[in-house]
Amino acid sequence: MTERTPVLERLPGEMTLRHPTVSDHPRLLTALADWWGGQGGAAGVLQRQLLLPRLYLQHFAGTSYLVERADGSVHAFLIGFLSQSDPETAYIHFIAVSPDGRGDGWARGLYRRYFAMARDLGRSRVRSITSPANRTSIAFHTRMGFRMEPGDRFDNDVPVHSDYDGPGLDRVSFVRDL
């Protein structure tokens, strides 16, 4: 039997919101493999899956969210945590919405819920990163009120932090005041 946390809220379309658990990990890894249509091939799938080790569900479940359909399948999720080094900062590590739910406000709703939770817990800013190639994510973060932090170079007018996550893994860094 799969471990479940209590439903936090019933959402439109017979969806439910709850905190994820360790038992959700295989389903989230499957979503990371399937929802991008194999983008980047096997290496791209592995890279996305490596961004979500089990420890996030062991140690940061209370600041993360999972949206499930009535049949129990994953519709969307947000993985976030509160910075241990900077008591003013909360961090959104990952967000994903199933392809059939994109453009319907699920990511925006999860971000707004996360902002409210972070504010309630005394945080005054939220940070996040994305790949410079992910123009959809860059546009989304900008619409959500994030500003791009200066990098060490520009890529198509976007400030980029070279090798942020390791050699060749450049990132765009965002910050949003709450």
C-alpha positions, 0 to 999 in steps of 0.5 A: 500500500502506498503511503499518503498524506492527508488531502490539504485541499480539493481542487477543480476537476476532481483534483486533490492537493497534498504533500508528497511522500517518499512512496511518491518518488517512483511516480515523480521520476516517471513523470520526469521521464514522460512529461518532456516527451523524451527531450534530450534522449536518455541523457535528458531523462536521466538529468531531469531524474537526477534533479529529484533524489529521494531526499527531497521527499524525506526532508522537504515534503512539508514545503512541497506539493503534489496535485493528484487526479481522481484516479490517483495519477500525478497531475502536477508537483512542486518541490521546495524548501526553506534555506537553512543558510539564509533565514529570509529565503525559500527556494523552489527546486522543481515544478512540473505539470503534466502536458495535458494540464499546461496552460491551465494555471496549475503552476501559477497556483502552486507557486502562489500557494508556495509564496503564501506558505513561505511568507507565513513561515517568515521568509521574505524572498523566493529563489529559483533557477532554470536552464538558459535554453528553457525559454518557457520557464524564463517567461513563466518566472518573469510573469510570476514577478521574479527578476533575473539576477546578473550572471557572468555572461548573456545568452540572447539577452538573458543573464547566465551563470556559467557552470552553475550546476557543474561543467556545462550546466549553465543556469538562469538565477531568479529572485522574487521578493514576497 
